[in-house]
């Protein structure tokens, strides 16, 4: 049996669908009954509702040791996609506890229960810091602790250290580092994190664009590639998963076209973005509201990081989905 954490999130729900479509016997953990409906919405969206009934749901939490004891009964493989995502400084403690301590609990159980293979869904945020002589960030790029990193990035890097520690203790592992994960635009109101936030902002008439860039990938490609790695003989490796490096302006234009709204038309320079995150911090404090832009997200918006996907393409011959085509076509589903 296969165990999936984070099954009520965008990535985890798509993993569940892909696993069941391929005949796997799947167990997924959940914390509240309400969250299960998010996963069901994904199956409904693809008109695969009948497959949803094949999931063995069990109430558990990656921070609750006794509940994991039950969840791991009869498990041979694990896909660990559960994570807390935030770029707000006030969330540092919960980020580290959920992403690092939670992952430590998962790999400890995997070792104790003699799990055959463990896949950790990490992030490109946990990859290294590009050096002066490098053009692209790869799986081998060194992490520089002297450089500034978001609390989220630090928590994902710390989680990876727990996975590698488990490997040293005998667990076969795979780590995948996806770029910004994009689902269908029509799922924007189902999930709170990641691409859903991008879609929601654009749908409301986002006026600003930036000229920074990063790596993007579809949620289907994350699920498919993770599964292929787990089914292969490859082990104890990490892989960067991106379809392409895309300038934010180009991505926002495509999303705008898909949602049939006006394209962003104001260039937000690094100076403006830094002003906006500081102003947003003041207003969020005064009015007790969630931050809409933080120092970390402002910096990311104008950073021009390039990521290489050559390792996974060489290992599996992976052909990734074109991002622009995916956004346009999936918006019609």
N, C-alpha and C positions, 0 to 999 in steps of 0.2 A: 504493500500500500504506500501511496505517496502522500506526504503531509505538506500543506501549503499554509504559510502564515500571510497575513495581509490580504486574505481572499476577498475582503469587503472593499478593497481599494481598486483603483483603476488597473494597475498592473496585475495584482493578485486575481481579480475577477477574470481577466483575459487569460491568465495562466490556467485557471480552473477550466475554462471553456476549451482551451487548446489541449489540455491533458485528457479531458473526458472525450473529446473528439477523436483522440488517438487511442482510446480503449483503456486508459489507465484507471485504476481503482483509487479514488481520491478522498482524502479527509481534509477538511478546512476548519480552522479555529475562528471563533467569533467572540466578541465581548458583549454585544447587545443584539437582540432579535431585530431591532430596527435596521442595523447595519447590513444584515443579511439581504434585505430588500435592495440594497445598492448593487450587490452582486447579481441578484435575480434580474435587475433592470438591464444588465449587460446581456444576459442570455435572451431576454425578451427582445432587445434591440436587434439582435442578429437572427431572431426567430428560431431560437434553439431552446425554448422554454422546457421542452421535454427532457433535455440533457441535465438541466439544473437539478432535477429530482435525484440524480445519481450521486450527488455530493453527500458525503458523510460529514455533517456539521457537528462540531463539538465545542461547547463553551470553554474557553481557556484564554489565558493571557500570557504573553512571553515574559512578563515580570512576576507571574504567579507560579512558583515552583510546583506545588501540588497539582494544579490543573494540567501542567505539561506532562506530568507522570502518566496521566490517562491518555493524553493526546498522542503520545509516542508509542502506545501499544501497537505492535505489529507493523511499524513503519520501517521501510527500506530506503526511501529517498526523501529528501526534504528540499523544498523551495522556500527560502526565507525572504519574503518581500515586505514584511511588516516594518514600518518605520514611522518616526515622527518627523514631519517636514515643517520647518519654520526658519525664518531669517531674522526673527526679532530677538534682540539681545536678552530680553527677559525670559526667554524660553531655554536658555543655556542648560539649566539643570535637567529639565525633562528631556531635552535632546540627548544629552549624554546618558541619562538613565535608560531611556527607551532604546536608543540605537546601539549603545555599547553594552550596557548590562543585559539588555534583552537578547542581544546576539550571543553574548557569553553564555547565557542560560540555554539557548538553542543548541549551540555546538557542544556544550557539556552533556546535554541529554543525548545528542547524536552519537557522541563517543560512548557513553554508558550503555546505550541501546544498540550499539554496533550497527548503526546506519551505514549503508553501502556508499552513499554519495550525497553531498550537501551542496546546494547551490545558493549563493548569497547574491541578492540583487542590490548592488551598491549604487554608485553614481560617479559620473565624471568629476564631480566635486572632490572626490577622494584621490584623484590622480595627482601626479606630481606637478612641480612648478617649472615651467619651461626656462631653460638656460639660454644665455646669449647666443650660443652657437647652434641652437635647435630651432626648427621651424614649426614642428608639430609636437603636441603632447602625445606620448605613447604609454603603454603599460610599463615601460622601463624608466620613464621620467622620474627623477628623484623628488620626493616630498621634502620641501625646505621648511623646517619648523620656524625659521627666522622670519619668514614672510607672513604677511597677514592672511588669515583664512577665516571664513565664516564659522560660526559655532556648528552649523549644519555640516559643513565640510569636515570639520574636526571630528564630529561624532561618527560620520561614515568612515573616516580613516581609522578611527579607534575601533570601530566594529570590524573592519577588515583585519586589524591586528589580532583580534580574537579568533577570526577564522583561520588565519595563518598559524596561530598558536595551536589550534585544534588539529591542523594538518601535521604539525610537529608531533602531536600526540597520537597520530595514526589515522585521522579522519581524511577520507578522500574528498576534496573540495573543488568547487568551481566558483570564481567570482566574476560577475559581469558588471561593467561600468557603463550604464546607458547614459546618453546625453539627455537633453530635455525631451521627455516622453509625451508624445502627442496622441490623443485619442480622437474619435470622431467629434466634430463640433457640437452635434446634438446631445452629447453626453455632458455638456458643460454644467448642467443643473443637477447632475447626479453626484458628481464628485467635487470636492472643494479644492484639491491640490493641483499643482502642476499646470498642464495645458488648459485645464478648465478655467483657471483664473485668467489666462491670456485671452481665451475666447470671450469670457464675460466682459472683460474690459473693452475689447474691441467692439462687441455688440452694443455697448453703451455709448459708443462714439469716441473712442480714445483719440485725442488730437495729436499726441506726441509720438515720434519715432526716434530711434537712435541708430548709430552706424556701427555699433559693436556686433560681435558675432559669437556663435558657439555651435556645438554639435547638437543635432536633433535626430530623433528616431521615432517611428510609430510604435504604439503599444503592441500591435500584432507582431512586429519584428522582434521586440523584446521577448515576448512569450515563446515565439517559434524558435528563436536562436538559443534561448536558455534550455528549452526542451531538447534540441538537437545536441547541445553540449553534454547534457546529462545522459543522453542515450549513447553517446560516443565513448570511445576508450580514453578520451582526453581527461586528465585530472590534474589537480594541483596547479592550475593556471588561472590567470585573469585575462579578461578580454574587454576592450573598449567597444561599445556598441553604439555607432552612429550611422545614420544614412548619409549625412552630408553636413558640412559646416556652412551655416547660412547667416547672412546679415539680417539683423532684427527688422530693419525696414522692409526687406523683401518678404520676410515671413508675415509681418503684419499686413502687408498689402494683399497677400494671398488669402489670409484669414478674413480680411475685410471683403474681398471679392466673394468668398464662399458664403459669408453671412449677409451679403448684399447691403453693406453699410459704407459710408464714406471712408476713404483711406486716411490714415494719419497724415497730417500735412505740416506739422511744426517740428523742426529738427531740435531735439533736446540735446544740447551739447553737454560735455562732462561738467562744465561749470553750472549749468542749469540743473542737471540731475543731482549734483551735490547740494545745491540750494533747496531743491524739492524735498530731499530726504530729511534735511535738518528742520525745514518748516513742518513737514508731516509729523516729525517727532514731537514738536511743540504742541501741535493741534491734537494729536492722539492722546497726549498727557492731559491737556486741558479738558478734553471732551470724553475721556475714557473710552476711546474707540480703538479698534485694531489698526495697526500700522498698514498703510497701503504701499509704502515704499520705505526701505531701510537702507542703511549705508552699504550693506552687502549687495542688495539688489540693484542699487544705483551704480555701484562699481561694475557689477556684472553687465549692466546694460551698455556700457561703452568699452568694455574689454574686448579685445580681438583675439580670443583663443582659438587655435586650430587643433583639431584632434585627428589622429590617424586610426582608421579602421582596418589597416592592412593585415594585422595579425589574425583577426577572425575570418577575413576573406580568404586568407591563405589556408587556415585550419579547416574550414568547412566549405569553402567556395561560396560563401554567403552573398546573395544578391539582395540588397536592401530596397525597400519601397521608396519611390520618389516622394519626398515630403509634400511638395506643392500639389502634385497630382492627388495624393492621398487626402489632403485637406479638402480640395475641391470636390472629389468624388464621394467621399464619406459624408459630406454635408448634404448630399442628395438622398441618402438612405432614409 
